[in-house]
Amino acid sequence: MDNLCHTLVGAAIGEAGLKGRAKHGNLVLMVAANLPDIDVLAFLSDTPAVALRRGWTHGVLAQALLPVIMTGALVAFERLRPRPPGADPARAAPLLLLCYAGVISHVLLDWLNNYGVRLLMPFSSRWFYGDSVFIVDPWLWLLLGAGALLARRYSPLAARAALILATMYVAVMMALAFSSRAHVLAAWARHHPDPPRALMVGPVPINPLRKAIILDDGTQYHTGSFDWWAGSVTYARATPRLPDHPAVARARDHPDIRAVLVWARFPYYEVRPTSAGTEVTLRDRRFGAAVGEVRVVVPADP
């Protein structure tokens, strides 16, 4: 999910009652709810960022250690800085509780969308996809933001209600994702003897009843949409998975291509002749040119 959503979850959890467990509890929760995204530093490296994101800092080891590290840093900071006479020192136990609540909420939210998260890192690099909630969901913003704001002005009950409603919304979206996938598979089976090699029936912005389809039949990607209310499946076009071009095979040895393929779920290639050789562009059908695009030029054979 986007960082605004993560921050609002932290704020809502705090306003629901947890912020009183520790000094600056709301701030601790909001920071912890964004902490796994320290992997944004990947953008400073020469490796395509998508190969490094939502991995080490989102896996089970980080989920166990990041809250401990953050708690240790907070306790050390509080003890090193001058305190007013009679002020209580920071207590590790409640801080640790808040840090775990924030970090775990982050990973669970990231799992919900179709970008994916490597939950078992560093023990396994397998990607997990919820395919249920769009990465930027204004309905969650509205629920969580209103709940946190009303709780500050009136009562923690508002934040608790917002968290319950947000949880119910996510549960409904997960149920819709499951039923939509089953419907698309059944529609495909009526006209094709072989099941798809891979399938995504994922969320789209704003409209929770419409789903984006990407289906891999082994040779082509079929993209389309599913309208849950009407029960209709529509395919727009099919594109080759791997163009029959020698430059693509050579490009796959390039380190940037290999790095993006670590992340890509539905990779596809485009080739274009240039004066220096053949330009090969790798994208993922989920996001097109918006995320993870990489271009390499394969020199012409001497």
C-alpha positions, 0 to 999 in steps of 0.5 A, a space after each residue: 500500500 502507499 505510505 499515506 495508508 500505512 501512516 493512517 493505519 498507525 494513527 488509527 491504531 494509536 487513537 483507538 487506544 494504543 497511543 497511551 501505552 508509551 510516550 509519543 505513542 502515535 508518532 511511534 506507531 506511524 513511524 513503525 507502520 512505515 518502517 519496512 519501507 526503509 528499502 526505498 534506499 534501493 533507489 540509490 543503488 545501481 540495481 533496479 529498485 524493484 529487485 530489492 524492494 519488499 524483500 529483506 525488510 518485509 520478510 519474517 526475519 525483518 518482522 521479528 527484528 525491526 521492532 526490536 531495533 526501533 525499540 532499542 533506538 528509542 530507549 537509547 535516545 530517551 536515556 541519552 538525552 536530558 530529562 526533566 526532573 521526575 520524568 519517567 524513563 522510556 519503557 521498552 515493553 510498551 514501545 516494543 508492542 507499538 513497534 510490532 503493531 506498526 510493522 506487522 500492519 505494514 506487511 499485511 497491507 502490502 500483501 493485499 495488493 498485486 505488487 506482492 511481498 516476499 514474506 519469507 525472506 531471507 529464507 525464500 524469495 517467493 512472492 505472495 500476492 493478495 490481489 485484493 486491494 489496489 495499492 492506492 485505495 482512497 476508501 481506506 484513506 477515507 475510513 482511517 483518516 476520518 476515524 483518527 480525526 474524529 477520535 482526536 476530537 471526540 472519542 477513541 470509539 471513532 478510531 475503533 469503529 474505523 478500524 473495524 470497518 476497514 477490516 470488514 472492507 478488506 475482508 469483502 475485497 478478499 472475498 470478491 477477489 476469490 470469487 472473481 478469480 473462480 469466475 474467470 477460471 470457469 469462463 476460460 475453461 468453457 472455451 479452452 481445454 488447458 488451464 492457464 499457466 498463470 492468472 491474476 484477477 486483481 483490483 483497479 482504482 476506485 471501483 471495487 467491483 471491477 477487476 483487471 485480468 492478466 492470463 498467461 496461456 503459455 505463449 501469450 498474455 491475455 489482458 482484460 477485465 471482469 465486472 463482478 456485478 454483471 458477471 462479464 469477462 472481457 478480453 482486450 488483446 493478447 500479446 506474445 510472452 517472448 518475441 521470437 528475436 535473438 536480441 531478447 535471448 541475449 538481453 536476458 543475460 544483462 544484469 538489469 534484466 536479470 534483476 527485474 525478472 526477480 520481481 516480474 510476474 508477467 514479463 514481456 519484451 519489446 524490441 526496436 532497432 537502433 543505430 547501436 544495435 537492438 534496444 530491448 525493453 522489459 516491462 511487467 504486464 501488471 504496470 506497463 511502463 509505470 513500474 519496473 521498466 528497463 531498457 538495454 541495447 544489444 549490440 549488433 553482431 560483428 
